[in-house]
Amino acid sequence: MTALDDVERELGRVVDRLNSLPLGRVEPLIPRCHEVALTILAATRAVGGDLPSGAVLPQVGAQAAGAQLAVVGADFLRAAHQVPDPAPAPVDDVLTALTALRHSLP
């Protein structure tokens, strides 16, 4: 199992958990979810992901927090898989952020 497999597994866990929580329980988590999404976006750029230079990631509401993480996570995984040997730091950053978020979820 590779570090990217670990990222994919953690991403799935976080997204599934966020999507299963009542919106009222997700609401207080929105700033942390947005922070993790920004970390993933930065890591995507670091591995050479093709993102517009002026791309801005909006803070979304509770109903879209899981979807936003799923999309930026999929973009990161796609970009990282296109690099023969992605730098470990961005991958570790994403894995650490997702794991910490999962542990903070109710």
Secondary structure, DSSP 8 states (H G I E B T S, - for coil): --HHHHHHHHHHHHHHHHHHS-HHHHGGGHHHHHHHHHHHHHHHHHTT----TT-------GGGHHHHHHHHHHHHHHHHHHSSS--HHHHHHHHHHHHHHHHH--
